[in-house]
């Protein structure tokens, strides 16, 4: 199965219409960038599953497979989205911001605002690894609930989520519980 058979025309259009730079030679020349979070959700999923290659010496090196149109390329903790357009070199390049590479080649999204709990500071990178793993398996609500139960966090999470949620949403949830025949909060 070819890559073009696995995505929709709309996704392909979104991928090819980014503000790429044409035929750059080196990552230091790239001025065009996009925040990973600004990509459409379906495109983010595609991008995060692309093959990853490491920058060697020039974007013009004929080291890419022309049958694979899109790649992620890393260089000095920067990540670039490559569109070969069927060539064996990086014909179009744009930097993807707010992503980092973990040692195992997994990409994770960094929030635009700095957010670090004391646990995250005590164990750098581990929380991001857990998030990357959960995203990789496309964790569902039932599995997440099981994880919360096994870590004895369901009560604390419920409290934090309820206290941080807008009142109208809580009202909707209360009405939904009534419709389901359950007691209100």
N, C-alpha and C positions, 0 to 999 in steps of 0.2 A: 504494500500500500504506500503510495506517495504522500508526502507532507500535504500537498495541495488537496488531496482527497480527504484529509482529516479536519479541515477548517472550512468555515462558510465563506462565501464571497465577501460578505460584510467584514468579517474578521481580516481577511486578506487585504481588503481595501484599507482598513484601519492601520494595518501593519505597514503597508507600502506608502502610505500618505504622511508618515511622520516627517519631521523637518531634518532629514538626513543630510549629511555633507557628502558630496560626490567625489569619489576617488582621492581621499586623503592618503598621505603617506605614513603619518605617525600619529599616535593618540594625542600628543601634545598640540597638534594642529586642530583638534576637534573643539569647536566652540558651541556647537549645537547640542542641547541636552533636553531631556524630559524627565520629570519625576515619575518613577515607576507607578506610583499611586494614581497618576493622572491618566494612565492608560485605561481603556475600557476593561472591565472585570474579565471578560472572556479572552481578551488579548493578553492580560497579565498572566492568565493560566497558561496560554500557549508559550509566551516568552519564558516563563519560569521552567518550562520543560524542554527548552532548546538545548542542543549540544553546546558544551562549553569548551572553548579553545583558549590557549594562552598566547598573548601577543609575542611574536618572536623578534622581528627586526623591521618589518615594513608591512603595511596593509596590502601591498602589491605582491607579496610572496604568493606563489601559486601553490598554497598548501591546503586550500579548502576544497571540498567536494562540490562541484558545480550542480550536482543533483540535489544537494541540501541548500535551500535558498537562504534560510535564516540561521544565524549563530549568535551566541553570546561570546564575547571575547573579553578577557581580563588583562589588565595591565596596571601594576602598582596600585592595587586596591580600587581601581576604577573598573566599571563594567560598561561595555559597549554592545549595542545591538547592531548586528551586521546583516545587510541584505546583499547577497551576491548577484542576484538577478540571473543566476545560472552560470556565472563565471567562477573561476577557481581562486579568486581574490576578493577582498572586501571592497565591493564597488560603492556601497552606500553605508555610512556609519553615523550613529548617534549615541551619545553617552546616556546611560540610564542612571539617574541619581536615586539616592535613598535605598540603595541595595548594598550589601556587603557579601563577601565570599567567605564562607567558613572553610576550614581545612578540608572537609570531605566533599567540597564542590557544591554544597547546598547554598542557595541564595536566600537571603532573608530581607524583609522589608524593615527599614528603620522608620519610626515615626518622625514627622517633621519637627515636632517639639521634643526636646530632650526629656525622656522619662526613664527614671531608674529608681527602683525600690532598693532598700538596703540588701535584700537577698540577691538582686541582680548585680549589685556592686560587689558582694561577697563571692559571687560565682560568675564572673564575666563570660558572656557568650552562651551560657547553658540555657537560659530562658529562651533565647533566640533559637537555639537548636531544637528545643521542645516544640516551640511554635512552628518551626519549619517542618518537623516530623508530623505534627498534627495537620498542617496544611497539605503535606505530601499524601497522607492517607485520606484526605478530604473528610475529616472527622465530622460525624453527624451529632445531632443533639443527644440521642440516646447514649452514644459512646462517651460523649463529654460528661453527661450526667453520671455515668458509671465511674469515670475518672475522678470526678468530684467526690463521689461517695467513698471510693477507695483511698482518697487522700484526706478524708474527713473534713472536706471543705464546703459541703453543700449548704450548711447553715450560714456560714460566714459569707459565701458568695451570694446567697439569696438576700441577705441583709444589705450587702454592699450594692447589689443591683437595684433592689427596691428603693433604697435611700437615694440612689443617684438617678432614678428614673423620673421623667416628667409625670406630673399628676394625671394628665389626661390619659396617658398610656396605662397607668395603674387602674384608672376607672374602667377602661376598655377591658382589661384583664378580669376585673371584678365582675363585669357584666357577662363576660364569656363564661366564667365559673358558674354564674347563676343559670345560664342557658344549658350548661352541661349537668345541671342538677347538683352542683357542689356548693358547699357553704361559702360565703364570702370571707374575705380576709378578716 
